[in-house]
């Protein structure tokens, strides 16, 4: 029988991502190449986590279609964003002086985008699908501005806390409600006893822009609870976790801000910079993501299992490619190229002193690391399937 204590825990797909499967020469995903065309990430990961746009990606990969299979495969994600981004982020003001003026006044009068297209799109795709219906466990952070604290939606809790078993569409709209870009999202849930809970949500990136440790915490708790049938105390074997974390890129190499300029800023300049940036939001999101990456890296290195943690991130984005919302055809195509080139780059780790990602000596390329991960995932899935079959035969 498959024993939870001996499983390689395949704990997560990160929170910020868009694409993460290395294609082979013919464009077939590695897991499909190993296990057939119907293979999907939800079949392999014990938990998938995502924040903001990563929350939407997480849901797309795990929400069931009418055949009870994932609505989207990983290779579908890029096409989805290429098709819908121009309507989610309409470039009505252009990118010139008028566009900057429009963005500035929007920062004062209301969110830059009304979110109507995004909200309609998400509701149309997900319908009334609930959190507990995902095909593998998910963790999606949000932030409740009324309570002034994070609200984490997880399929682990949905099983025991009906009032948090919300519609996936509401969760996605909430976690992607980035301040200054989209309006905050309000909704209510009800349970069978007539109880109601209200949510006042904004972007989960304010709480956990990189939800790696959050996902590890939930799956660790789940392992601990399951293991109580064996031992009263059973430490989680983190060295057996297999963690894939994919970021959406950052502008560290551009060095947009410095103390000399920031010393003169008032409240508005911290919120909106003349170059179109949002300093306070950039700082909060980057600090959150980097702290998690550093702590996770140290944890796996301490456990002598550093190869079980793979972080794929590009911190050299500049100009339009570093923007949250420039959705012109040219910029979207450039982002695709950056993603394709990133796969060919060396595996990197963040330097704690400089904050810059540096190649790992002897670490190979991200593509090679993903091939290694895919093989581990495939082997573990087969082991679990065979273990289940043997238990049934017994």
Helices and strands as residue ranges (DSSP letters): G 4-6, H 30-35, G 41-43, E 47-49, H 53-62, H 76-88, H 97-109, H 116-126, G 131-133, E 137-144, E 149-154, H 155-158, G 162-164, H 168-175, E 185-190, E 196-202, H 205-208, H 212-227, G 238-240, E 243-246, G 252-254, H 259-262, H 267-271, H 279-302, G 306-308, E 309-312, G 319-322, H 329-344, E 348-350, E 357-359, H 366-393
